[in-house]
Amino acid sequence: MIRHVNWIGLKTLYMKEVRRFFKVQLQTIWAPAITTLLYLIIFTVALGTVKPTVLGVSFADFIAPGLIIMGMMQNAFANSSFSLLVGKIQGTIVDYLMPPLSNAEVLAALTAAAVTRAFLVGGTIWLAMALWPGVNVTPAHFWAVLWFGLMGSMLLALIGVMTSIWAEKFDHAAAISNFVVAPAALLSGTFYSVDKLSPTFQVISHANPFFYALSGFRYGFSGSADSPVEFGAFLLLGINLALALICYLLLRSGWKLRA
């Protein structure tokens, strides 16, 4: 029974996960940032002289925050869904299970590393967009940017840990990414206002937790949102606490991790 936090072990596992994605930073940080920036370039160039406004801001200013947090959330999932899965496939899962780390410490290290990658990707995208002409990404409510960026990244990091525990091969993780994470992110109001949808699709959008992360994050930049900001903030916190508990119970049970 581990009665105290093993801070040295926690830090070591966290640094191991961070250094893993830093070794291939062109693929894990810079490539996602460039890909996300291309969305903004394509839309702004395609619109040309047409300057539509959405929620009281220009279309470029409207989609920019959504693109930033979409890149953050997708990369948080990519990082955490890879950790335990590659250990199971390569036979090195013992490196996670044998050290004197509690299940909560393993979960905290994996989640923190995924969130770190998400904020590095988000910061890179934000810097690139800040240098792009005609786009304003100056935060209006910095607390909302930090809170919803953190909550959105943690949401996908925890989903990624669950996927990493469940998956037995890379195809399983890719299926969750392609058929769950990507559609939920793209259909959360990144490129449109949910208020413009039919009532049925508005209900579906409001059942998507990605929507609240994106709406709150956009509020941090533009001061406008598709949903009540306080409700979204507490809802995401509750969902993350529930997901963290589920991940902890799965790690403690050893399901698909121990013989």
Secondary structure as UniProt FT lines:
FT   HELIX           7..22
FT   TURN            23..24
FT   HELIX           26..30
FT   HELIX           31..47
FT   TURN            48..49
FT   STRAND          53..54
FT   TURN            55..56
FT   STRAND          57..58
FT   HELIX           59..90
FT   HELIX           94..97
FT   HELIX           103..131
FT   TURN            133..134
FT   HELIX           142..166
FT   HELIX           170..176
FT   HELIX           177..181
FT   HELIX           182..186
FT   HELIX           194..196
FT   HELIX           199..206
FT   HELIX           209..222
FT   HELIX           229..253
FT   TURN            254..257
//
